[in-house]
Amino acid sequence: MKHKLLFILIILTIFSVLFNFAVISASVVYILSDLGSSQVTASYATVFYGVGNVLTIPLALAFKERIPIKNYFAVCQIGFIIATFLSGQAATYPLFIFFRFLQGASSGPLFILLTSFLGSLLSDDWKKTMTQCTLLSFITAPILGGSWGGWIAYDYNWRNIFEINVIFMCILGIALYLQLRKFSNPLEKTRFDGIGYTTFAIGFFLFAFFLTLGQELDWFRSNLLATCFPLSLIFLTFFVIWSLYHPNPLLDFRLLKDLLVPIALINIWVLFAIYFGMTLLLSIWLTLYVRYTVIWVAALLGVMVFSAGILMHVMRNYLGSHKVWIPFGTGILLLAISTFYTSNFNIDIDFKRIVFSRFIAGFAFALLLPSLLHLITHNKPPEIVPKLLTLFQIVRSTSSTLGATIFYTIWLRRQVFFYERLGGSLTKFSPLTKNYYTQAKTLGLTKSERTPMLQELLTNEATSLALNDCFYLMGLMTLFLFLIFLVTFFKRKSLYTALK
């Protein structure tokens, strides 16, 4: 291939954005401890990276024809590097969250900017290879990023995560900039939808702020959140209506008239919400409550990467016509099996059972992602594909961001529920409590050790049951996807015919 080095550098840049998104998922425990915050806020730094990402993704299409690509990339990459460096130097947790937000905001346009540019240079065969590498990055980068970050934080210091990443991104940025200097993209003064972008940015930020801080500020009992929620709905509703009638909208919702597009986007939202939700929950649960070291957690989650890597190359043969429905349906069923199987985990879970559930989940994601991307872009003219990929990226980043915080919030609330339900029967007059103290005494536990041990057992049981509920909900969501799949499958011929 003529542009092989450019191809590799662009894929690595996309990988680095996804890598940095999840790099703290397994090391957040150490960051919270060092910067003085609680477990309730564990998802904030990941969520606000994603929020920043979502807010700037639409700017890629808006400005990619107004600014030379090498300059556009340089601004984004320099901002990304500076924000990454500052994240590693943060003295407080709120400041750390702010720098993570800047990381996401500076890297948001890179995916659309670089993939659309690279796609214009490649042949059809290499476009398929680019799609395969990009989708594999979506699956592997978050797991590898979390594993890398966890290992560095465990054996060294969490600040080293960002210092090392800065060095890597500087080298990568310089190399890619030198390659991009050889090309010039046609510039055109297109109209920017300033009103649409302003309402979108304000509406989405307020909605994400409401969902993320709801658990800590007690939802509508907080005057701040009670104001944020209706305002976010007003701004987002106005944005949708405005975009439907704007000649050059920020997001082209008219593309949703093709039923395959909204069907695929619904599946993508649920898929990535589950993916990032399960990754965050398992990382924290296995580290804090099952007492696995970060290295073992990384190895367990890495099974998804291994199984996805094995299967992904097979999908090249199914990215055409009706063949895509076979892996699509199979992927949903495998994801349902994995989530329902995980909903039976408890504090005494063994290594093999976790490996099995992650292996099946890896297969599911490897089957689903290429299938869904095919449904979005199938039979679409080249000028429409970047707009569709922008919708794909918005939905992917939104679901990854909000999915993580939604499932984490549900987990925390269910922990409280089960803690109160189980602990209500553990009074000093309860037979259960008396039986526990009798057995603890025979095991040689002193009087001062028995009560803390009971407290730990109660907490562990509550967290395990709460985790089971979260994965059971994920399983129900996959069954909902399977119902959509069945309806779509029996209508597939008419849906494809409508596109021609």
C-alpha positions in Angstrom: 0.0 0.0 0.0 1.2 3.5 -0.9 0.4 5.2 2.4 1.3 2.4 4.8 3.1 4.5 7.4 0.3 7.1 7.4 -2.2 4.2 7.9 -0.3 2.9 10.9 0.1 6.3 12.5 -3.6 7.2 12.2 -4.8 3.9 13.6 -2.3 4.3 16.6 -3.7 7.9 17.1 -7.3 6.6 17.2 -6.1 3.8 19.5 -4.5 6.4 21.9 -7.7 8.3 22.3 -9.6 5.2 23.3 -6.7 4.0 25.4 -6.7 7.3 27.4 -10.4 7.2 27.9 -10.2 4.0 30.0 -6.6 4.3 31.3 -7.8 5.1 34.9 -10.6 2.5 35.1 -8.4 0.0 37.1 -6.2 2.6 38.8 -9.0 4.9 40.0 -8.9 3.4 43.5 -5.3 4.7 43.9 -6.2 8.1 42.5 -9.1 8.6 44.9 -6.9 7.6 47.8 -4.1 10.0 46.8 -6.3 13.0 45.9 -8.7 12.5 48.8 -12.1 11.5 47.3 -14.6 8.8 47.9 -15.7 5.7 46.0 -19.0 7.5 45.0 -17.0 9.7 42.7 -15.0 6.9 41.1 -16.7 7.2 37.7 -16.4 11.0 37.4 -12.9 11.2 35.8 -13.9 8.7 33.1 -17.3 10.2 32.5 -16.1 13.8 32.1 -13.4 12.7 29.6 -16.3 11.2 27.6 -18.4 14.3 28.0 -15.6 16.5 26.6 -15.2 14.0 23.7 -18.9 14.2 22.8 -19.0 18.0 22.9 -16.2 18.3 20.3 -16.9 15.4 18.0 -19.3 17.4 15.8 -16.6 20.0 15.2 -14.7 17.6 13.1 -17.1 17.8 10.2 -17.7 21.5 10.8 -14.1 22.6 10.4 -12.3 19.8 8.5 -12.8 21.7 5.2 -12.1 25.1 6.7 -8.7 24.3 8.3 -5.7 22.4 6.7 -5.7 18.9 8.1 -2.2 19.2 9.4 -3.0 22.3 11.4 -6.3 20.9 12.7 -4.5 17.7 13.9 -1.7 19.8 15.5 -4.1 21.9 17.5 -6.0 18.8 18.8 -2.9 16.8 19.5 -1.1 19.6 21.3 -4.2 20.2 23.4 -4.4 16.5 24.1 -0.8 16.3 25.2 -1.0 19.4 27.5 -4.2 18.1 29.1 -2.7 14.7 29.7 0.4 16.2 31.3 -1.8 18.4 33.6 -3.9 15.4 34.6 -0.8 13.7 35.9 0.1 16.8 37.9 -3.3 17.5 39.4 -3.2 18.3 43.2 -6.9 17.8 43.9 -9.6 15.4 42.5 -11.9 18.2 41.1 -8.8 19.6 39.2 -8.0 16.1 38.0 -11.6 15.8 36.6 -11.3 19.2 34.9 -8.1 18.1 33.1 -9.7 14.8 32.1 -12.5 16.9 30.6 -9.9 18.9 28.6 -8.3 15.6 27.4 -11.6 14.4 26.0 -12.5 17.8 24.5 -9.1 18.1 22.6 -9.2 14.5 21.3 -12.9 14.5 20.2 -12.5 15.5 16.6 -9.6 13.2 15.8 -11.6 10.0 14.9 -13.8 11.6 12.2 -11.0 14.0 11.0 -8.4 11.2 10.5 -10.6 8.3 9.3 -12.4 10.4 6.7 -9.1 11.8 5.4 -7.5 8.3 5.3 -10.5 6.8 3.7 -10.2 9.3 0.8 -6.7 7.9 0.1 -7.4 4.2 0.3 -8.7 1.6 -2.1 -11.9 -0.4 -1.2 -9.9 -3.4 0.1 -7.8 -1.1 2.4 -10.9 0.7 3.6 -12.1 -2.7 4.9 -8.8 -3.2 6.7 -9.1 0.3 8.2 -12.6 -0.5 9.4 -11.4 -3.8 10.9 -8.5 -2.1 12.7 -10.7 0.7 14.0 -13.3 -1.6 15.4 -10.7 -3.8 17.0 -9.3 -0.6 18.7 -12.8 0.1 20.1 -12.7 -3.4 21.8 -9.1 -3.7 22.8 -8.0 -0.1 23.7 -10.2 0.3 26.7 -9.2 -3.0 28.2 -5.5 -2.5 27.5 -5.6 1.0 28.7 -7.3 0.0 32.0 -4.8 -2.8 32.4 -1.8 -0.6 31.7 -3.0 2.1 34.0 -3.7 -0.4 36.8 -0.3 -2.0 36.6 1.6 1.3 36.6 -0.5 2.6 39.6 -0.1 -0.7 41.5 3.7 -1.1 41.0 4.7 2.5 40.7 2.6 5.7 40.9 -0.6 6.6 39.1 1.0 9.9 38.0 3.5 7.9 35.9 0.6 6.7 33.7 0.1 10.2 32.3 3.8 11.0 32.1 4.5 7.9 30.0 1.5 8.6 27.8 2.7 12.2 27.2 6.0 10.8 25.8 4.3 8.3 23.6 1.8 10.9 22.2 4.5 13.4 21.5 6.4 10.9 19.4 3.2 9.8 17.7 2.0 13.4 17.1 5.3 14.5 15.6 5.5 11.5 13.3 1.9 11.9 12.1 2.2 15.6 11.6 5.3 15.1 9.3 3.2 12.7 7.2 0.2 15.0 7.0 2.4 17.9 5.8 2.8 16.0 2.5 -1.0 16.3 1.8 -3.3 19.2 1.3 -7.1 19.0 1.6 -9.4 21.2 -0.4 -10.6 24.1 1.8 -14.1 25.5 1.6 -15.9 28.2 3.7 -18.9 26.2 4.8 -21.5 27.7 7.1 -21.1 26.7 10.8 -24.3 26.0 12.7 -23.3 28.1 15.8 -26.8 28.1 17.3 -27.2 24.3 16.9 -23.7 23.7 18.5 -24.3 26.0 21.4 -27.7 24.4 22.3 -26.2 20.9 21.8 -23.2 21.6 24.0 -25.2 23.2 26.8 -28.0 20.6 26.7 -25.7 17.6 26.7 -23.4 18.9 29.4 -26.3 19.7 31.7 -27.8 16.2 31.1 -24.5 14.4 31.8 -23.9 16.6 34.8 -27.3 15.6 36.2 -26.8 11.9 35.7 -23.2 11.9 37.0 -23.7 13.9 40.2 -27.2 12.6 40.9 -26.1 10.0 43.4 -24.0 12.3 45.4 -26.3 15.4 45.4 -29.5 13.3 45.8 -31.1 14.0 42.5 -34.2 16.3 42.6 -33.7 17.2 46.2 -30.7 19.3 44.9 -31.8 22.7 43.6 -28.9 22.6 41.2 -29.8 19.3 39.6 -33.5 20.1 39.7 -32.6 23.1 37.5 -30.1 21.2 35.2 -32.5 18.5 34.2 -35.4 20.6 32.7 -32.9 23.0 31.1 -31.1 20.1 29.4 -34.3 18.8 28.0 -35.2 22.3 26.7 -31.8 22.8 25.0 -31.7 19.3 23.5 -35.2 19.5 22.2 -34.5 22.8 20.6 -31.3 21.4 19.1 -33.2 18.4 17.5 -35.9 20.6 16.0 -33.4 23.2 14.8 -31.3 20.5 13.1 -34.2 19.1 11.2 -34.8 22.4 9.4 -31.2 23.7 9.1 -29.7 23.5 5.6 -26.3 22.4 7.0 -27.0 20.9 10.5 -24.4 19.9 13.0 -25.9 16.4 13.2 -28.1 15.3 10.3 -31.1 13.6 11.9 -32.7 13.2 8.5 -30.4 10.2 8.0 -32.5 8.4 10.6 -35.3 8.0 8.0 -33.4 4.9 6.8 -34.7 2.4 9.5 -31.4 0.4 9.5 -29.6 3.5 10.9 -31.7 4.0 14.1 -31.8 0.2 14.6 -28.0 0.1 14.5 -27.6 3.2 16.7 -29.9 1.8 19.4 -27.8 -1.4 19.4 -24.6 0.6 19.6 -25.8 2.6 22.5 -26.8 -0.4 24.5 -23.7 -2.3 23.5 -21.2 0.3 24.6 -23.1 1.2 27.7 -22.9 -2.5 28.8 -19.3 -2.7 27.7 -18.0 0.2 29.7 -20.4 -0.5 32.6 -19.2 -4.1 33.0 -15.5 -3.0 32.7 -15.8 -0.4 35.4 -17.9 -2.5 37.8 -15.7 -5.6 37.5 -12.5 -3.6 37.8 -13.6 -2.0 41.1 -15.4 -5.0 42.5 -12.6 -7.5 41.8 -10.0 -5.1 43.3 -11.8 -3.8 46.4 -14.0 -6.7 47.4 -12.7 -10.0 45.9 -9.2 -8.9 46.7 -7.7 -9.6 43.3 -4.5 -7.6 42.6 -4.7 -5.2 39.7 -2.5 -7.6 37.6 -5.0 -10.4 38.0 -7.9 -8.0 37.2 -6.0 -6.9 34.0 -5.5 -10.6 33.0 -9.1 -11.4 33.5 -10.4 -8.5 31.5 -7.7 -9.1 28.9 -9.5 -12.3 28.0 -12.0 -10.2 26.1 -9.2 -8.7 24.1 -7.8 -12.1 23.2 -11.2 -13.6 22.2 -12.2 -10.5 20.2 -8.8 -10.5 18.4 -9.3 -14.1 17.4 -12.7 -13.6 15.9 -12.5 -10.1 14.4 -10.6 -11.0 11.2 -13.3 -13.6 10.4 -15.9 -10.8 10.1 -14.3 -9.5 6.9 -16.3 -12.3 5.1 -19.6 -11.2 6.6 -19.6 -7.5 5.7 -21.8 -7.9 2.7 -25.5 -8.2 2.0 -27.6 -10.6 4.1 -24.5 -12.4 5.6 -24.3 -9.7 8.3 -27.4 -10.9 10.0 -25.8 -14.2 11.1 -23.0 -12.7 13.3 -25.4 -9.9 14.4 -27.9 -12.3 16.0 -25.2 -14.6 17.3 -23.4 -11.7 19.0 -26.6 -10.6 20.8 -27.2 -14.1 22.1 -23.6 -14.5 23.3 -23.7 -11.2 25.1 -27.0 -12.3 26.8 -25.3 -15.5 27.9 -22.3 -13.6 29.3 -24.3 -11.1 31.2 -26.8 -13.6 32.7 -24.0 -15.9 33.6 -22.1 -13.0 35.4 -25.3 -12.2 37.3 -24.7 -15.3 39.4 -21.2 -14.2 40.7 -20.5 -14.0 44.4 -17.6 -13.0 46.6 -16.2 -16.6 46.4 -16.0 -16.5 42.6 -13.2 -18.6 41.0 -10.9 -17.6 38.3 -12.2 -20.0 35.6 -15.8 -18.7 35.8 -14.7 -15.1 35.3 -12.5 -16.1 32.4 -15.4 -17.9 30.7 -17.8 -14.9 31.0 -15.1 -12.5 29.6 -14.2 -14.9 26.8 -17.9 -15.1 25.7 -18.3 -11.3 26.0 -15.2 -10.8 23.8 -16.7 -13.0 21.1 -20.0 -11.0 21.3 -18.4 -7.6 20.8 -16.3 -8.9 17.9 -19.4 -10.1 16.1 -21.6 -7.1 16.9 -19.5 -4.1 16.1 -18.7 -4.9 12.4 -22.3 -5.9 11.9 -23.7 -2.7 13.3 -21.2 -0.5 11.3 -22.2 -2.3 8.2 -25.9 -1.6 8.8 -25.2 2.1 9.2 -23.0 2.6 6.1 -24.5 -0.1 3.7 -25.3 1.3 0.3 -24.6 4.9 1.3 -23.0 7.4 -1.0 -19.4 8.5 0.0 -20.4 12.0 0.9 -23.0 10.7 3.4 -20.6 8.3 5.2 -18.8 11.0 7.3 -22.1 12.2 8.6 -23.2 8.7 9.5 -19.8 8.1 11.2 -20.3 11.3 13.2 -23.7 9.9 14.5 -21.9 6.6 15.2 -19.2 8.4 17.3 -21.7 10.6 19.1 -23.8 7.6 20.1 -20.7 5.5 21.0 -19.1 8.2 23.2 -22.4 9.1 24.8 -23.3 5.5 25.7 -19.7 4.8 26.9 -19.9 7.9 29.1 -23.4 7.8 30.4 -23.5 4.0 30.5 -20.6 3.8 32.9 -22.1 6.3 35.3 -25.7 4.9 35.1 -24.5 1.3 35.9 -22.2 2.6 38.6 -25.0 4.6 40.2 -27.3 1.6 40.1 -24.6 -0.5 41.7 -24.1 2.0 44.5 -27.8 2.3 45.2 -28.4 -1.5 45.2 -25.5 -1.9 47.6 -27.3 0.4 50.1 -30.5 -1.5 49.5 -29.0 -4.9 50.2 -26.9 -3.6 53.1 -30.0 -2.4 54.9 -32.0 -5.5 54.0 -29.4 -8.0 55.1 -28.2 -5.9 58.1 -31.7 -5.4 59.4 -31.8 -9.0 60.7 -28.3 -8.8 62.3 -29.3 -7.5 65.8 -27.5 -8.7 68.9 -30.6 -10.7 69.7 -30.8 -12.4 66.3 -30.0 -16.2 66.1 -28.0 -15.4 63.0 -25.8 -13.0 64.9 -25.4 -15.3 67.9 -24.5 -18.2 65.6 -21.8 -16.0 63.9 -20.2 -15.0 67.2 -20.2 -18.6 68.4 -18.4 -19.8 65.2 -16.1 -16.8 65.2 -15.0 -17.6 68.8 -14.2 -21.2 67.8 -12.0 -19.9 65.0 -10.0 -17.9 67.5 -11.2 -14.4 66.7 -10.9 -12.0 69.6 -13.9 -9.9 70.7 -12.5 -6.8 69.0 -12.1 -8.7 65.7 -15.5 -10.3 65.4 -17.7 -7.2 64.7 -15.3 -5.7 62.0 -15.3 -9.1 60.4 -19.1 -9.2 60.4 -19.2 -5.7 58.9 -16.8 -6.8 56.1 -18.8 -9.9 55.4 -22.0 -7.9 55.2 -20.5 -5.3 52.9 -19.0 -8.0 50.6 -22.4 -9.8 50.3 -24.2 -6.5 49.6 -21.8 -5.5 46.8 -22.0 -9.0 45.2 -25.8 -9.0 45.2 -25.8 -5.4 43.8 -23.4 -6.5 41.0 -25.6 -9.4 40.2 -28.6 -7.0 39.8 -26.5 -4.8 37.4 -25.6 -7.7 35.2 -29.1 -9.0 35.3 -30.3 -5.6 34.0 -27.6 -5.8 31.3 -29.0 -9.3 30.3 -32.6 -7.9 30.1 -31.2 -5.1 27.8 -29.7 -7.7 25.5 -33.0 -9.5 25.3 -34.6 -6.2 24.3 -32.0 -6.0 21.5 -32.7 -9.5 20.4 -36.4 -8.7 20.1 -35.5 -5.8 17.8 -33.2 -8.1 15.9 -36.0 -10.6 15.3 -38.3 -8.0 14.0 -35.6 -6.5 11.8 -34.4 -10.0 10.6 -37.9 -10.9 9.2 -38.0 -7.5 7.4 -34.4 -7.5 6.2 -35.2 -7.9 2.5 -37.6 -4.9 2.4 -35.1 -2.8 4.4 -32.3 -3.6 2.0 -34.5 -3.1 -1.1 -35.6 0.3 0.2 -32.0 1.4 0.2 -31.4 0.7 -3.5 
